[in-house]
Amino acid sequence: MKQLLYCMLAAFLTPPVWAEEMRFNMTQGVTEISHKVYHLHMTIFYICCVIGVIVFGIMIYAMIKHRKSKGAVAANFHESTKVEILWTIIPFIILISMAIPATKTLVAMEDPSDSDLTVKITGSQWKWHYDYFDKGVSFYSLLTTPQEEIDNKKDKDEHYLLEVDKPLVLPTNRKIRFLVTSDDVIHSWWMPAFAVKKDANPGFINETWAKIDEEGTYRGQCTELCGKGHGFMPIVVKAVSGEEFDKWIIAQKDEAKKAKAQAKASLSKTLSKDELYAKGEKVYTAHCAVCHQPNGMGLPGVFPHLKGSPVATGPVHDHIYIVTHGFPGSAMPAFDKQLTAEEIAAVITYERNAWGNNTGDAVQAADVVKVEKQK
């Protein structure tokens, strides 16, 4: 009998001992909060394991010890005040012992005060926009997984659907405050290595924070079902040393100045239709294909088709206006803040000549600026 009980006890306790090393267990992450969340998770897990061992141990012991074949006779009683008090007080004590560390962790998670850096995170269908407060740096981060992988025409990369053109760069050992919001529908910014998950609600700003302990690249996703492209807006964070981050900020400001100068210079340039078409195809794949589809057919009843559409084959002015200013009452956003005039000119040229549209139009950056000013 004792040997049986020892075996049962070992069977119950072995999984918890191995749990910390199991690949399916919660990871410890790389922030102070993620460590607290992990240890809270393991503490509650062990408490539940002990409760399970005690409860099932008593049940199994009672069934073996007081079985009918041994002549046991069932007791005949209706209630016991002592038992009622015990099974009320004991669970209450257990819940309190679990609630105290949980409350401490939750309070710590909601305290973004005394931060060294503030980053505004804006979700939109289907990309993330990052704005470094008081740094003069902001950019959009877009999925870069090749369409061939998505269409199963090519082997999927190790980071399939978890790769972007511009990761969010953050310094280690500095407290970073995140302000999370949305341009359109509800999104959710989730970075498991930081134990951060905050909903991005249109018209509201949610706060959270992180202090990263280790340099590296960390990946997450939008975890709120935000529409057709929900699975195509990954999050990539590159954590670097404070010194490297400061250099990166300076480099980004220099790049922004160069980009501004190039955008101004592009207004006096005249590109050939082939040059615009090639550049526009890349812009379309990155910014437009998720809604209008790579073949320009859109999704009937949701996203309009561009192949043979009155917009892509109609007046150039109207086409430019919709791309730059968006379309009220629809999911079509304004791209005047997301793309340069040259990029807008290129993608419009592509849309007006791809999929058999063949209008022959070659839109220039100067044409786009003229329409932008009409807003």
N, C-alpha and C positions, 0 to 999 in steps of 0.2 A: 504493500500500500504506500509506504514512504517513498519507495523508488518511483512509483507512478506519479506521485505528487511532485517529486524533484524534476522528473522529465517534463511534466506540464509547466512547472515554473520556468524551466530553461527555455521551453518553446515560446512562452510569453515574453521573456526578458531579452532574448537574443535579437529580435528585430529592432528594439529601441537602441541597443548597443551599436548595431551596424548602421542605424539610420543616418548618422552624421556624414557617413562616407558614401551613401547611396546617391547615384546620379539623378534620381528622381526627387530628391529632397530639395528644400529651399536652399539657395546658395547664400553665402555670407555677405556677398557684395563688397563694395570698396568705400563705404562711407560709415561714419559713426552711427547714423540712424539705421542703415541696413544691418549693422552688427547687432544693434539693440532689437530690431525686428526678428532677426534670426534666433537670437538667444531666447526671446519671448516665445517664439514658435516652438523651439525645442523644449522649453520649460513646460508649456502647456501640453506638448506631446507626451512628455514623461509622466506628467500628472494623470493624463488620460490612460496611459499604459498601466500605471499602478492601480488606478480605479478598476480597469478591466481585469487585471490579475486577481484583485481582491474579490470582486463581485463574482466573476466566473469560477474562481477557486472555491468560494463558499458554496456556490450552486452545485458544482461537480462533486465536491465533498459530501454535501447533503444527499445528493442522488445516490452516491455509492454507499454511504454509511447507513442511510435510512431506507434502503430498498426493501420491497415486499419479500423478496426471497430470503432475507435475513430475519424475517418475522417482525419487521418494524410496523407499528400501528400509528396511523396519522393522529396527530394531536387535535383535540376538539376545542378550539377557542375562537372567539370572534374578533377581539381587538386587544391591543396592549398599549397602554399610555406611554410606557417607557420606550417601546419600539417607535411609536409615532414621534416622540420627542427626538430620538436619536436620528431617524432618517430625515428630520427637518433641519436639525442643528448642523449635522455633519456636512450635507451638501452646501449649506449656507457658508460655513467656514471655508470649504473648498473654493466656492465661487469668489469669496472675498480675497482669498490668497491669489487667485488668478487675476482678479480685477485690479489690484494694486499695481503690479508691474505693467499691466496692459495700459492703465491710465497714464502712468509715468512716460511710457513710450509714445503714446498718442499726443501728450502735451508737448513733448520734445519735437515731434514731427511737425507741429503747427506753430513753431516759434522761429520765424525768419528774421528776427531782429538782429541788429549789429552785423549786417552782411557787408562783405567787402566788394561785391559785384552784383548788379541787378541785370537780369536778362529777361526781356519780354518774349514770350513764345505765343505765336498766333497760328492756329490751325485753320486751314481752308481746304476746299475740295480740289486736289488732294495733295497737299504739300504743307511744309512748315516754314514759318517766317520767324527769324531770330533777330532781335534788336538789342544791342548792348547799350544800356543806358549810360549816358555821359561819356561814351567812347566814340560816337560818330560812326559806328559800324553796324550794318544790318544787311541781311541777305536771305534769299529763299533757298531751301534745301529740298532737292527733288530726287526721286528714285532714278537710278541709273542701270537697273537690270535690263539687259538687252531684250527686245521684243521676241527674239528667236527663242530665248529660254522660257519666256511666258507662254509662248505658243507650242512648247514642247518640240521645237525643231532643232534644239541644241541642248547638250548636257547642262544641267543646272550647276551654277557656281556654288562654292561653299557658303557664301553669304547671299544666297538667292532671296530677292525681295528685301534685303537688309543692307543695301548699299546706296549711297547718295553721292551727288556731285560735290556738295559742300557740307562737311560735318560741322556740328556745333563744337567749337574749340573752347575749352574751359581750363582754368588753372587748378592745380592741386593745392591742398592745404590752405585754401581760402573759402570762406563761407559765401556761397552763391545763392542769391534769392531769385526765384523764378516767378514771374507774373504770367499766368496762363489764361488765354482768351481765344476767341474764334471770330472769323469773318462771316461765317454762314451758318453751319449746323453744329451740333455738339460733337466734339472730338475728345480724345483723352490722351495726354502725353504720359507715356509709361516708360520708365527706365529701370528695369529690375535690379541692375547692379547698384543703383542709388537708393532703392526702396522708395522710389518716387512714382506716384500715379495720380495725376490731377486732371479732372475734366476741364475741357476748354469750351466754355459756354458763350454764345454770342451775347454781347451786351453786359457781360460780367467778367470780373477778374478774380481768379483764384490764386492764392499764394502757396508756395512750398519752397523748400531749400535743400541744399546738399553741400557737403564739404568732402571732396574727393581725396582719398588717402594715397591712391596709387595711379601712376601714369599708365595710359593704355587707351585702347579703342573699345567702346562699349555700345551695344546695340539694343534698341527697343522698337516699339511699334505704337500706332494708334490703337487703343483698346476699346473704342466706342464705335459701334456700327454706324458709320457716317455716310453710307451710300455705296454705290457701285465700286468706287476706287478705294474702299476702306483698307484693303490689303496692300495698297500701293503707296503708302505714306510712312515709310520707316523712319526711325530716329537713330542717328549715329553721333556719338559724342567722342571727341578726341581730347583726352585729359593730358595736359603737358605741365611742365614746371612753371612756376610763376614767372621766372625770367624769360622763358621761351614764349609764354603767353603775351607778355608785354611787347616782345619783338614782333609777334604775330599781329597784334593790334596796330602797331606802326606800319607794318607791311600792308595790312588791309586798307588803311587810310591812303597810303601811296597808290595802291591799286585803284581805289575809288576815284582818286584825282585823275589818274591816267584814263580810266574808263569814261570819266566825264569829258575829258579832252578829246578822246576818240569819238565819243557820241557827237560832240560839237563839230568835229572835223567831217564826220560822215554826212552831215547835212549838205556839204558842198560836193560830195562824191556821187558819181553816177555808175552804178554797178550793172553789169550785163544781166540779162534774164537768167542765164545759166548759173551765174554766181549767186544770185538771189535765191534761185530754186534750190541749189545745194545747201545753202545756209538755212533756208526756210524749212527744209525737210527735217533737219536736226532739231530746230526749234519746235516744230509741230510734234515730233516724237516725244520730246521732253515735256511739253506743256499742254498739248491739245488732244493727243491720241487717246488718252484715258477716257475722255468723254465722247469725242467724235469718231473714235476707232481709227486704227492705222489705215483702213481702206476708205475712210471718209464717209462710211455709211451710217454712223451714229447708232443710237438705240431708239427705235420707233416709240414715240410717246414719252420719251425721257430726254434724249439729247438729239437735236436735229441733225440730219445728214448734210454733208457739204458737197458731196458728189452730185453735180447737176442742180444744186440748190439756188434759189433766187438771190441769196446773199453772195455766194461765191462766184456767181456768173452775172450778177447785176451791176449796178453802179459802183465803181471803186470807192467813191466817197462813203457810201453807206457801209461797205465792208470794213473800211478803216475805222469808222466811227464805232461800230459794234465791238471790234477787237480792242480798241483803246479805252472805251468808256463802259463796256459791258452792256448787258441787255436786262433792263429792269424786269423784275418778276420771274427771273429764271436763274439757273445756276451759273450762267455765263458771267465771270468776273471781269473787272476792268484790268487790262494788262499794261496800262500806261506807266504804272509804278513797278511792274515786274520785269518788263522787257525794254530794251532800248528802242529808239525809233527805227534803227537799222534792222533790228531783229523782227520788229512788227512788220516792217516793209517786206522783209524776206519771207516771213510765214504767210503773209497775205498773197505774195507772188506765188508761193508754192500752192496754196489752196486754190488759186484761180487758174492753175495750169496742171494740177494733178488729177488723177482719176478720170481723165477724159474731159475735164472742164475746158482746157485749151483756149482760154480767152486771149492768150498772147500778151496779157498785161505784165509789165515790170514796174512794180511800185518802188519808189525811192524814199529814203528817210525824210527828205524835205516834204514829200507829200503827206507823210504821217504827221509831222509837226504842224502843218497847216490845219489839219482836222482836229488835232489835240487842242489847239487854241480856241476852237469853237465851242468848247464845253461851257 
